[in-house]
Each structure stands twice: as C-alpha cells, then as structure tokens.
Amino acid sequence: MDRKQLEDLLTHVQDGRTTVTDALKILKNPSGEIMDFACLDHHRQVRTGIPEVVFGENKSIEQIVAIMKKMLSESTVVMATRVDSEKAAAVCGQIPELTYHETARMLTGNYQHIARDSHRGIIAVVSAGTSDMAVAEEAALTAEHLGNPVEKLFDVGVAGLHRLLSRYHVLESATVLIVVAGMEGALPSVIGGLIDKPIVAVPTSVGYGTGFGGVAALLGMLNSCAPGIAVVNIDNGFGAGCMASAINKK
C-alpha cells in the first residue's frame, strides 16, 4: 500500500463505498510478505516515506531475483544496493525491467512510482575525489529515486580548492548537500564554512594506511568546527541519500 492507496481507502470510507469494518481489516494487515528467507515490508513507504530497499551484498542471485519480483508488483520504486556487476547481470537476465548502475552498484526499477513533486529543491552531491564516486553515485541515485532533483559535482577536493570555488553557484543553489570524501575528510568542513545549507557528510574508505579504512575521515567529519554538518557511516551513500531526501521534503 502506498500513500495514494491509503488516501483512496479513507475517501471510500468517507463517501460510504467502504465500511469502517472493512477498512479496519485492510489496515490491520501491515502488508508484510513472508518468504522463506525474507519478510518484505510493503507498508514501509506509507510509514516512513522511504520504501524497503534490498541490501544485495550478501544475498544470492536467487534471493535477489525472488525479492525484486515481489517488490516490482507493488506500487513503489524499487532499489537494491551493493550489487556487483556479475550478480547484476544474472539478475537482469531474469528481470529485464531492472536497470543496473555499475558505478553505484545499484539495481533500480518501477520508475513510474517516483514521487517527483514532494521535495523543496535540489540536492547537490559533491565528491572530493574521483575515487569517491562510487559512494557519491549511490547517494545521488538514492536521492533521485526518492523523487529529488539532483546535481552532481565530482572531484573538487581540498587538494585544489579553486575547482570547488569555480562551481560555487552549484553549492549555493542547493537546498541540502551531500558531501563525500575519503583521506582526511576535510571537504564537508570547507563547504560548511562557505554556505548556509545543511550538509550530510559521508566518509569513504578511500585512503592510505593511517586512514584506517575511512575511520580517519569519519573522525575528521565528526570533529568538524563548521556548524550544520551531520555525518553518516563510512561508505554509506544510501543512508546519506535518504537523510538528504528527508531534509528536502516539503
């Protein structure tokens, strides 16, 4: 059940086409679908504004195919994250209506159910380096499939700040920014000192030995002296896209 179906049900109760008793029977069903290896939460978008999304990294091809087929039958946009190219090719071979985004490692579908008129403005997705693009693309695609207009600005890290300043108009035009950086994780702090927009900072695992797989970037972002910055987990582009979408919601 999506928001429109819920509104239709309440309208039917209001005008007498559905009884209160029948409506209660429908609403008591949380729209969960129990499978042998998963319990699908089809009601999640109504409750939270974000549909259930498949984490594909540790699932088999057969599990992803079965789950995605069920989800495609519902009236919500469909997303699966952390799907490698070999697994994606096998899944798309069985479900051709899905699209694979190789850089972001995401499968998506049911685009007709994207709610494109429910957000206030643009989300800018900014990455420090080209090596951070996989996480930045995951964030951008997530935000787009949640209905947000997105503008991307890649490879503008602190090693060459002139690159960032030359695109200042992109930062200023956004309602909220997702800023993705590895190494020392300084870029969110720099941008936070330039603009008055909320920033969702994403540390990546990109870096050398003392980067500790993104821990150095994470700690740098958490210790930022620039106000208005919130930080998600290492490499969590999906979580950043969801948070930015919630901030951008009308």
C-alpha positions in Angstrom: 0.0 0.0 0.0 1.3 3.4 -0.9 0.1 6.9 0.2 -2.4 7.2 -2.7 -3.9 3.8 -2.0 -4.3 4.8 1.7 -5.9 8.1 0.7 -8.3 6.3 -1.7 -9.3 3.9 1.1 -10.1 6.7 3.5 -12.0 8.5 0.8 -14.1 5.4 0.2 -14.9 5.2 3.9 -15.8 8.9 3.9 -18.3 8.6 1.0 -19.7 5.2 2.1 -18.2 2.9 -0.6 -16.2 1.0 2.1 -17.4 0.3 5.6 -15.3 1.1 8.7 -15.1 -2.6 9.5 -13.7 -3.5 6.0 -11.2 -0.6 6.2 -10.0 -1.8 9.6 -9.4 -5.3 8.2 -7.3 -3.8 5.4 -5.3 -1.5 7.8 -4.7 -4.3 10.3 -2.7 -6.0 7.6 0.8 -4.4 7.8 1.4 -5.5 4.2 4.3 -7.7 5.2 5.0 -10.6 2.9 6.7 -13.6 4.5 9.1 -15.6 2.3 11.4 -18.5 3.2 14.4 -16.2 3.6 12.9 -12.7 3.9 9.9 -10.7 5.3 9.1 -7.9 2.9 7.8 -4.7 4.4 5.5 -3.3 1.7 4.0 -0.8 4.1 7.3 1.0 4.9 6.9 3.8 2.4 3.5 4.8 3.9 5.0 4.9 7.4 8.4 6.5 6.7 8.3 7.9 3.2 11.1 5.6 2.1 10.3 2.1 0.6 12.1 -1.0 1.6 15.4 -1.3 -0.2 17.3 -4.5 -0.8 20.9 -4.8 0.5 22.3 -7.1 -2.1 25.9 -7.7 -1.0 25.4 -10.9 1.0 22.3 -12.2 -0.9 22.4 -14.8 -3.6 21.2 -14.2 -7.1 18.2 -16.4 -6.5 17.3 -14.4 -3.3 17.6 -11.0 -5.1 15.5 -12.2 -8.0 12.7 -13.5 -5.8 12.6 -10.4 -3.7 12.8 -8.0 -6.6 10.0 -9.7 -8.4 7.7 -9.4 -5.4 8.7 -5.7 -4.9 8.1 -4.8 -8.6 4.5 -5.9 -8.2 4.0 -3.2 -5.6 3.3 0.5 -6.3 6.7 1.8 -5.1 10.0 2.5 -6.6 12.5 -0.5 -6.3 16.1 -0.3 -5.3 18.9 -2.7 -4.4 22.3 -1.6 -3.2 25.7 -3.2 -3.2 25.1 -5.5 -6.1 28.3 -6.4 -8.1 28.3 -6.5 -11.9 28.4 -10.3 -12.2 25.4 -10.7 -9.8 23.6 -7.8 -11.5 23.9 -9.4 -15.0 22.4 -12.6 -13.7 19.5 -10.7 -12.0 18.8 -8.5 -15.0 18.8 -11.6 -17.3 15.8 -12.8 -15.3 14.2 -9.4 -14.7 14.9 -7.2 -17.8 12.8 -4.3 -16.5 15.5 -3.5 -13.9 18.4 -1.1 -14.6 21.9 -1.7 -13.3 24.0 1.3 -12.4 27.6 -0.1 -12.4 29.4 2.8 -10.6 26.9 2.9 -7.8 26.4 -0.9 -7.8 22.6 -0.4 -7.7 19.6 -2.1 -9.3 16.5 0.1 -9.8 13.0 -0.2 -11.3 9.4 0.9 -11.1 10.3 4.5 -12.0 6.7 5.4 -12.6 6.2 5.4 -8.9 8.8 8.0 -8.1 7.1 10.9 -6.3 8.7 13.9 -8.1 6.7 16.7 -6.6 7.2 16.2 -2.9 10.5 18.0 -2.4 11.6 21.6 -1.9 14.6 22.0 -4.1 17.9 20.5 -5.4 20.2 18.1 -3.6 23.8 18.7 -4.6 26.1 15.6 -4.3 29.7 16.7 -4.0 32.7 14.3 -4.0 36.3 15.2 -3.0 37.9 12.8 -5.5 37.2 10.5 -8.4 37.9 7.6 -6.2 34.9 8.6 -4.0 32.5 8.4 -7.0 31.0 5.0 -6.2 29.7 6.2 -2.8 28.7 9.6 -4.3 26.7 7.9 -7.1 25.0 5.6 -4.6 23.9 8.8 -2.7 22.8 10.6 -5.9 20.8 7.6 -7.3 19.1 7.1 -3.9 18.1 10.7 -3.7 16.9 10.7 -7.3 14.8 7.6 -6.9 13.2 9.2 -3.8 12.0 12.0 -6.0 14.6 14.7 -5.6 16.2 16.7 -8.3 20.0 16.1 -8.0 23.1 18.0 -9.3 26.4 16.3 -9.1 29.8 17.9 -8.6 32.7 15.5 -8.5 36.5 15.7 -7.9 36.6 19.1 -6.2 38.5 18.2 -3.0 40.8 20.3 -0.9 43.9 19.5 -2.9 42.7 22.1 -5.4 40.1 24.4 -3.8 39.9 26.5 -7.0 37.9 23.6 -8.5 35.3 23.9 -5.8 35.2 27.7 -5.8 34.7 27.8 -9.6 31.4 25.9 -9.0 30.2 27.9 -6.0 26.9 28.6 -7.8 26.0 24.8 -7.6 26.6 24.8 -3.8 24.6 28.0 -3.3 21.6 26.8 -5.4 21.1 23.6 -3.5 18.6 23.1 -0.6 20.8 20.4 1.0 24.2 19.0 0.2 25.7 15.5 0.4 29.5 15.8 0.7 31.5 12.7 0.1 35.2 12.5 1.0 37.9 10.0 1.9 41.5 10.6 3.0 41.4 13.2 5.9 37.7 14.0 5.2 38.1 17.8 5.2 35.8 18.8 2.3 32.5 19.0 4.4 34.2 21.4 6.8 35.4 23.6 4.0 31.9 23.7 2.4 30.3 24.2 5.8 32.3 27.4 6.1 31.1 28.7 2.8 27.3 28.2 2.7 24.2 28.3 4.9 22.7 24.9 3.8 22.5 21.6 5.8 25.3 19.2 4.9 25.2 15.4 5.1 28.8 14.3 5.2 29.9 10.8 4.0 33.3 9.5 4.9 34.7 6.9 2.4 37.2 4.1 2.9 39.4 5.7 0.3 42.9 6.4 1.6 46.3 5.1 2.7 47.2 3.1 5.8 46.6 5.6 8.5 43.2 6.3 7.0 42.1 3.1 8.7 39.5 2.2 6.1 37.7 5.5 6.4 37.9 5.9 10.2 40.2 9.0 9.9 37.8 10.7 7.5 34.9 9.8 9.8 36.6 11.2 12.9 37.6 14.3 11.0 34.0 15.0 9.9 32.6 14.3 13.4 35.1 16.8 14.8 34.4 19.5 12.3 34.2 23.0 13.7 31.8 24.1 10.9 28.2 24.1 12.1 25.3 22.4 10.2 27.1 19.2 9.4 25.6 15.7 10.1 27.7 12.6 9.5 26.6 9.1 8.3 28.6 5.9 8.4 31.6 5.1 6.3 30.7 4.5 2.6 27.0 4.9 3.4 25.9 6.7 0.3 22.4 5.2 0.6 21.9 6.5 4.1 23.1 9.9 3.0 20.6 10.0 0.1 17.8 9.0 2.5 18.7 11.7 5.1 19.1 14.4 2.5 15.7 13.5 1.0 14.1 13.7 4.4 15.6 17.2 4.9 14.5 18.2 1.4 10.9 17.0 1.8 8.1 19.6 1.6 
